[in-house]
Amino acid sequence: TLYVPNLPDRVALAEVLAAQWEEAGIRITIEPQEEAVYYADNGWLEVDLAITPWGPRPVPQVYLDLYLKTGAVWNESHLSDEELDQWIEVAGTSLDEAERVEAYHEIQRILIERGPIIIPYFFAAFGVMTAAVQGVEVHPFAGRTNFHKAIVG
């Protein structure tokens, strides 16, 4: 069973994946759930197969610390990899840029070789600016862009 939040794009993705897997002889059922139910009591962390959207975060380290590190609060795959954990620690704490770059390269290598997640697409996030609007404070996490001081004119 493939569990998925009952959002049109997530259900459509589940249907495409199910059709492709069917061609390979893998048969699954799709279990759409209301978002409030899907995420309630962290049940999404206990299913064997799910589509969980990852929203934008201001820095990549958030994904590593919350989703991929052993014992992380949102580690839905229950991944536990000592080498990956060591590189995540280096990436998040080193003040040496070259060392952090190396850590991120190693993290990427590990996830490609033995990672538990598939990222089938990236949701487009964009913004529009114009000289006619002043006072908008754009934030890398789109949901936190501040419009409180925005004025037109």
VEXZA-335619 format. One record per residue (C-alpha): x, y, z. Coordinates in steps of 0.05 Angstrom, whole numbers, plus 5000, padded with zeros to 4 digits. Last residue first. Layout:
<lumpas>
XYZ/...
</lumpas>
This chain:
<lumpas>
506660624904/504559994939/506659875011/509359245043/511159295117/507458665139/509258275075/514657845108/516857235069/516456665119/512656155077/517856235022/523555975065/529156375032/525957015060/523957625020/522658245062/517458655025/517959395042/516559694973/511859504917/511759904852/519159744840/516959034825/518758354853/516057674834/517157034872/518456314855/517855614882/517155044832/515954364864/521953914852/520853234822/521652484833/525752534897/526951804916/528951634987/532551065022/539651255004/544650714989/549250934932/545951604915/545051784988/552151595005/554952004947/550752614966/553152575038/560352515013/559553134969/556253515027/562053325073/567253535021/563854215014/563654275090/571154125094/572654635040/568555155077/572055055144/567555265201/565354545210/558954415250/553254215204/557153895148/561753535197/555853245236/552353035172/558852695150/558952285214/551652115209/552651865137/558251405160/554051135217/548050985173/541250895205/535351025159/528650965193/525451145126/520951665159/526852015194/522452605216/524952655289/532052435272/534151775303/539851665254/540552285211/536352325148/530152745160/531253265215/538753375215/539953245141/533953615117/535454215161/542654215136/540054415067/538755135089/532655585083/527754995078/522954855022/517554345033/518653605030/512553225006/511452535035/509551984988/509151345027/511450625032/512550215095/508250635142/510450855211/512951565201/506551775166/502951595230/506252195263/500352275311/496552605255/500552735191/496352315144/489852455182/490553215177/492853145105/486652745087/488752045066/489851734998/491350985001/494050744934/494350004922/500649684895/502649184842/509849104821/510448724755/515149224723/509549524681/505449564746/511149984776/510150504721/502650524732/503350564808/508451134800/503751524755/497851414803/502051624863/504152254827/496852424812/495152304885/500652784906/498653314855/491353294875/492453294950/489852704992/496452595028/499451935005/500151215030/502550694981/500050005000/
</lumpas>
